[in-house]
Amino acid sequence: MYGVVKPAHLLLLLIVVIPGVIGGILAANRGRNFVGWSLACAIFPIFLLVIYFEKPRREVEGKFRRCGSCGEYYRWRDPSCKYCGTPHPSV
């Protein structure tokens, strides 16, 4: 029968594909490898928590910037570094 979604396909979508895509997006926003983290999160969804709480590896335009004083990464929209309090330079 065509046009019917089987429960096994829906289960595959919920358990494998969705965590993989979400993990890849989180990784890309933190300057990490999209494909590697997508595969890791698809196989082991617990890695979603790992990548969510992981600090960025590099400065990502529009997401994270590096503090000029302490060198830590903080969110782009924050007016100052949350670690040392130094205000970011105006662009």
Secondary structure in CASP SS format (residue, H / E / C, confidence):
PFRMAT SS
TARGET T0000
AUTHOR 0000-0000-0000
METHOD secondary structure of the structure
MODEL  1
M C 1.00
Y C 1.00
G C 1.00
V C 1.00
V C 1.00
K C 1.00
P H 1.00
A H 1.00
H H 1.00
L H 1.00
L H 1.00
L H 1.00
L H 1.00
L H 1.00
I H 1.00
V H 1.00
V H 1.00
I H 1.00
P H 1.00
G H 1.00
V H 1.00
I H 1.00
G H 1.00
G H 1.00
I H 1.00
L H 1.00
A H 1.00
A H 1.00
N H 1.00
R C 1.00
G C 1.00
R C 1.00
N C 1.00
F H 1.00
V H 1.00
G H 1.00
W H 1.00
S H 1.00
L H 1.00
A H 1.00
C H 1.00
A H 1.00
I H 1.00
F C 1.00
P C 1.00
I C 1.00
F H 1.00
L H 1.00
L H 1.00
V H 1.00
I H 1.00
Y H 1.00
F H 1.00
E C 1.00
K C 1.00
P C 1.00
R C 1.00
R C 1.00
E C 1.00
V E 1.00
E C 1.00
G C 1.00
K C 1.00
F E 1.00
R E 1.00
R E 1.00
C C 1.00
G C 1.00
S C 1.00
C C 1.00
G C 1.00
E C 1.00
Y E 1.00
Y E 1.00
R E 1.00
W C 1.00
R C 1.00
D C 1.00
P C 1.00
S E 1.00
C C 1.00
K C 1.00
Y C 1.00
C C 1.00
G C 1.00
T C 1.00
P E 1.00
H C 1.00
P C 1.00
S C 1.00
V C 1.00
END
